[in-house]
């Protein structure tokens, strides 16, 4: 699910823009919890809870119902940030079926490197390590989503953003495509639909399409997130159920 959400430290776009990218006129709360329903192939598959505090964020994803019987999943993802949503570290505790893995990424800006370590906690073994070069500010996929919320990309505009998962770094293009009204259990929202080009070998090897609908108001809520993949996975949709403020 970490790759379901999205984006960034802005880099000047190589594509033409109809007007300069502006910061959002309002700001979303420094503390909030957004709860999403997760749908897979038109089946209720789980719940995702995204909590933000100053300089840190946590995403918890848990399968429910029939999907939980077929594929039990309980993932917790923690992000530490600084400045303009620049990632400092991430930690993923993933319990999926009989597996239990821990993945940690440290972003060392003085050295210009991000280091990745994935462990099998059941076998107590290191499964994979990696290192990649990073710019002075880079984002994991969740911090990127927060950054996108601060931008006023209007339909027809685009920008590029520095993203990394610890194994690879990339400059990902973000396009604002069109205005749409989206209805979820949290209500009806006027939104801007964005597409983030992070799949297909940019940051993730898998071929997929990542779409994000963000409310066109001061709150800039991520109302819906959709990942379209080919068979056998298909489409995964996260729809906002409710928002909670501390």
KEZA-874371 format. One record per residue (C-alpha): x, y negated, z. Coordinates in steps of 0.02 Angstrom, whole numbers, plus 50000, padded with zeros to 5 digits. Layout:
N
<rec east="X" north="Y" up="Z"/>
...
This chain:
246
<rec east="50000" north="50000" up="50000"/>
<rec east="50149" north="49887" up="50022"/>
<rec east="50155" north="49881" up="49833"/>
<rec east="49970" north="49840" up="49828"/>
<rec east="49992" north="49674" up="49899"/>
<rec east="50120" north="49535" up="49825"/>
<rec east="50257" north="49390" up="49799"/>
<rec east="50389" north="49264" up="49818"/>
<rec east="50517" north="49130" up="49813"/>
<rec east="50481" north="49020" up="49665"/>
<rec east="50607" north="49007" up="49525"/>
<rec east="50579" north="48887" up="49379"/>
<rec east="50469" north="48975" up="49253"/>
<rec east="50539" north="49018" up="49083"/>
<rec east="50362" north="49008" up="49014"/>
<rec east="50270" north="48847" up="48969"/>
<rec east="50148" north="48780" up="49098"/>
<rec east="50001" north="48666" up="49066"/>
<rec east="50053" north="48561" up="49217"/>
<rec east="50175" north="48576" up="49364"/>
<rec east="50135" north="48707" up="49495"/>
<rec east="50067" north="48621" up="49651"/>
<rec east="50061" north="48675" up="49831"/>
<rec east="49886" north="48718" up="49894"/>
<rec east="49791" north="48565" up="49958"/>
<rec east="49746" north="48659" up="50118"/>
<rec east="49841" north="48790" up="50215"/>
<rec east="49783" north="48959" up="50273"/>
<rec east="49793" north="48996" up="50460"/>
<rec east="49962" north="49037" up="50536"/>
<rec east="49874" north="49177" up="50631"/>
<rec east="49742" north="49286" up="50550"/>
<rec east="49685" north="49463" up="50523"/>
<rec east="49608" north="49516" up="50358"/>
<rec east="49518" north="49683" up="50350"/>
<rec east="49495" north="49771" up="50183"/>
<rec east="49400" north="49923" up="50124"/>
<rec east="49500" north="50035" up="50010"/>
<rec east="49413" north="50117" up="49862"/>
<rec east="49490" north="50251" up="49753"/>
<rec east="49396" north="50313" up="49601"/>
<rec east="49233" north="50239" up="49668"/>
<rec east="49257" north="50333" up="49832"/>
<rec east="49279" north="50249" up="50002"/>
<rec east="49458" north="50299" up="50039"/>
<rec east="49515" north="50200" up="50190"/>
<rec east="49541" north="50036" up="50281"/>
<rec east="49684" north="49912" up="50271"/>
<rec east="49715" north="49783" up="50406"/>
<rec east="49835" north="49639" up="50368"/>
<rec east="49886" north="49536" up="50519"/>
<rec east="49991" north="49378" up="50511"/>
<rec east="50079" north="49287" up="50652"/>
<rec east="50210" north="49152" up="50630"/>
<rec east="50361" north="49230" up="50544"/>
<rec east="50294" north="49408" up="50550"/>
<rec east="50160" north="49514" up="50470"/>
<rec east="50093" north="49690" up="50492"/>
<rec east="49995" north="49798" up="50372"/>
<rec east="49909" north="49954" up="50435"/>
<rec east="49831" north="50074" up="50310"/>
<rec east="49729" north="50226" up="50361"/>
<rec east="49632" north="50348" up="50255"/>
<rec east="49452" north="50387" up="50302"/>
<rec east="49310" north="50504" up="50256"/>
<rec east="49332" north="50636" up="50122"/>
<rec east="49499" north="50566" up="50066"/>
<rec east="49566" north="50584" up="50243"/>
<rec east="49520" north="50769" up="50240"/>
<rec east="49610" north="50791" up="50074"/>
<rec east="49757" north="50676" up="50106"/>
<rec east="49779" north="50610" up="50283"/>
<rec east="49872" north="50445" up="50281"/>
<rec east="49922" north="50329" up="50424"/>
<rec east="50049" north="50196" up="50373"/>
<rec east="50112" north="50045" up="50469"/>
<rec east="50218" north="49914" up="50382"/>
<rec east="50303" north="49772" up="50477"/>
<rec east="50382" north="49618" up="50400"/>
<rec east="50493" north="49486" up="50479"/>
<rec east="50508" north="49321" up="50383"/>
<rec east="50591" north="49152" up="50393"/>
<rec east="50572" north="48985" up="50306"/>
<rec east="50473" north="48994" up="50145"/>
<rec east="50413" north="49174" up="50176"/>
<rec east="50589" north="49239" up="50144"/>
<rec east="50604" north="49419" up="50203"/>
<rec east="50724" north="49458" up="50346"/>
<rec east="50678" north="49640" up="50373"/>
<rec east="50541" north="49767" up="50338"/>
<rec east="50499" north="49932" up="50421"/>
<rec east="50377" north="50063" up="50357"/>
<rec east="50318" north="50205" up="50469"/>
<rec east="50227" north="50323" up="50350"/>
<rec east="50130" north="50475" up="50407"/>
<rec east="50062" north="50562" up="50252"/>
<rec east="49996" north="50740" up="50262"/>
<rec east="50131" north="50838" up="50353"/>
<rec east="50268" north="50710" up="50315"/>
<rec east="50331" north="50573" up="50430"/>
<rec east="50455" north="50452" up="50352"/>
<rec east="50531" north="50289" up="50412"/>
<rec east="50598" north="50160" up="50289"/>
<rec east="50694" north="50005" up="50343"/>
<rec east="50760" north="49862" up="50238"/>
<rec east="50877" north="49726" up="50302"/>
<rec east="50899" north="49565" up="50201"/>
<rec east="51073" north="49495" up="50235"/>
<rec east="51076" north="49323" up="50152"/>
<rec east="51255" north="49274" up="50202"/>
<rec east="51315" north="49430" up="50109"/>
<rec east="51185" north="49414" up="49972"/>
<rec east="51132" north="49596" up="49996"/>
<rec east="50979" north="49696" up="50045"/>
<rec east="51006" north="49870" up="50118"/>
<rec east="50879" north="50012" up="50113"/>
<rec east="50875" north="50167" up="50223"/>
<rec east="50739" north="50301" up="50216"/>
<rec east="50733" north="50439" up="50349"/>
<rec east="50635" north="50598" up="50372"/>
<rec east="50586" north="50587" up="50556"/>
<rec east="50531" north="50769" up="50566"/>
<rec east="50694" north="50839" up="50497"/>
<rec east="50797" north="50696" up="50571"/>
<rec east="50888" north="50670" up="50407"/>
<rec east="50930" north="50520" up="50297"/>
<rec east="50839" north="50543" up="50132"/>
<rec east="50899" north="50391" up="50034"/>
<rec east="51007" north="50237" up="50052"/>
<rec east="51025" north="50094" up="49929"/>
<rec east="51089" north="49917" up="49914"/>
<rec east="51045" north="49775" up="49797"/>
<rec east="51100" north="49596" up="49772"/>
<rec east="50975" north="49461" up="49824"/>
<rec east="50964" north="49271" up="49800"/>
<rec east="50962" north="49145" up="49943"/>
<rec east="50777" north="49180" up="49972"/>
<rec east="50683" north="49334" up="49916"/>
<rec east="50516" north="49410" up="49960"/>
<rec east="50451" north="49583" up="49993"/>
<rec east="50282" north="49617" up="49913"/>
<rec east="50181" north="49556" up="50064"/>
<rec east="50279" north="49395" up="50090"/>
<rec east="50255" north="49366" up="49905"/>
<rec east="50067" north="49370" up="49929"/>
<rec east="50080" north="49238" up="50064"/>
<rec east="50188" north="49129" up="49951"/>
<rec east="50065" north="49146" up="49809"/>
<rec east="49927" north="49083" up="49924"/>
<rec east="50021" north="48919" up="49946"/>
<rec east="50033" north="48887" up="49759"/>
<rec east="49902" north="48803" up="49651"/>
<rec east="49927" north="48902" up="49493"/>
<rec east="49779" north="48860" up="49382"/>
<rec east="49717" north="48970" up="49239"/>
<rec east="49841" north="48960" up="49098"/>
<rec east="49990" north="48928" up="49212"/>
<rec east="50126" north="49049" up="49262"/>
<rec east="50284" north="49055" up="49367"/>
<rec east="50421" north="49179" up="49411"/>
<rec east="50467" north="49238" up="49585"/>
<rec east="50611" north="49330" up="49668"/>
<rec east="50555" north="49497" up="49742"/>
<rec east="50643" north="49648" up="49815"/>
<rec east="50602" north="49814" up="49898"/>
<rec east="50780" north="49842" up="49958"/>
<rec east="50820" north="49962" up="49817"/>
<rec east="50800" north="49839" up="49675"/>
<rec east="50782" north="49651" up="49651"/>
<rec east="50687" north="49566" up="49511"/>
<rec east="50616" north="49404" up="49448"/>
<rec east="50431" north="49443" up="49430"/>
<rec east="50311" north="49342" up="49323"/>
<rec east="50145" north="49286" up="49398"/>
<rec east="50004" north="49228" up="49285"/>
<rec east="49846" north="49135" up="49334"/>
<rec east="49720" north="49205" up="49212"/>
<rec east="49543" north="49145" up="49243"/>
<rec east="49411" north="49090" up="49368"/>
<rec east="49292" north="49225" up="49427"/>
<rec east="49161" north="49245" up="49562"/>
<rec east="49193" north="49398" up="49669"/>
<rec east="49069" north="49474" up="49792"/>
<rec east="49124" north="49584" up="49936"/>
<rec east="49050" north="49627" up="50105"/>
<rec east="49133" north="49467" up="50169"/>
<rec east="49028" north="49361" up="50050"/>
<rec east="49033" north="49281" up="49878"/>
<rec east="49192" north="49188" up="49830"/>
<rec east="49245" north="49077" up="49687"/>
<rec east="49418" north="49142" up="49646"/>
<rec east="49565" north="49131" up="49528"/>
<rec east="49623" north="49297" up="49457"/>
<rec east="49811" north="49323" up="49453"/>
<rec east="49915" north="49460" up="49374"/>
<rec east="50083" north="49503" up="49451"/>
<rec east="50204" north="49594" up="49336"/>
<rec east="50298" north="49703" up="49460"/>
<rec east="50268" north="49874" up="49382"/>
<rec east="50332" north="49954" up="49223"/>
<rec east="50515" north="49945" up="49274"/>
<rec east="50515" north="49766" up="49340"/>
<rec east="50520" north="49811" up="49526"/>
<rec east="50428" north="49978" up="49523"/>
<rec east="50457" north="50109" up="49388"/>
<rec east="50276" north="50168" up="49379"/>
<rec east="50168" north="50096" up="49242"/>
<rec east="50023" north="50001" up="49320"/>
<rec east="49931" north="49836" up="49322"/>
<rec east="49920" north="49729" up="49480"/>
<rec east="49778" north="49602" up="49491"/>
<rec east="49742" north="49485" up="49637"/>
<rec east="49589" north="49376" up="49663"/>
<rec east="49622" north="49228" up="49780"/>
<rec east="49483" north="49112" up="49839"/>
<rec east="49486" north="48942" up="49754"/>
<rec east="49475" north="48841" up="49916"/>
<rec east="49584" north="48782" up="50059"/>
<rec east="49587" north="48954" up="50141"/>
<rec east="49660" north="49038" up="49986"/>
<rec east="49600" north="49208" up="50044"/>
<rec east="49657" north="49365" up="49951"/>
<rec east="49479" north="49424" up="49915"/>
<rec east="49520" north="49576" up="49809"/>
<rec east="49675" north="49670" up="49756"/>
<rec east="49670" north="49801" up="49619"/>
<rec east="49803" north="49921" up="49556"/>
<rec east="49761" north="50009" up="49393"/>
<rec east="49864" north="50165" up="49361"/>
<rec east="49850" north="50304" up="49234"/>
<rec east="49781" north="50478" up="49270"/>
<rec east="49784" north="50564" up="49392"/>
<rec east="49788" north="50418" up="49515"/>
<rec east="49674" north="50295" up="49427"/>
<rec east="49618" north="50130" up="49506"/>
<rec east="49639" north="50079" up="49688"/>
<rec east="49541" north="49927" up="49748"/>
<rec east="49556" north="49831" up="49912"/>
<rec east="49404" north="49721" up="49945"/>
<rec east="49393" north="49597" up="50089"/>
<rec east="49274" north="49657" up="50223"/>
<rec east="49300" north="49522" up="50354"/>
<rec east="49424" north="49393" up="50419"/>
<rec east="49470" north="49372" up="50600"/>
<rec east="49558" north="49221" up="50676"/>
<rec east="49647" north="49214" up="50844"/>
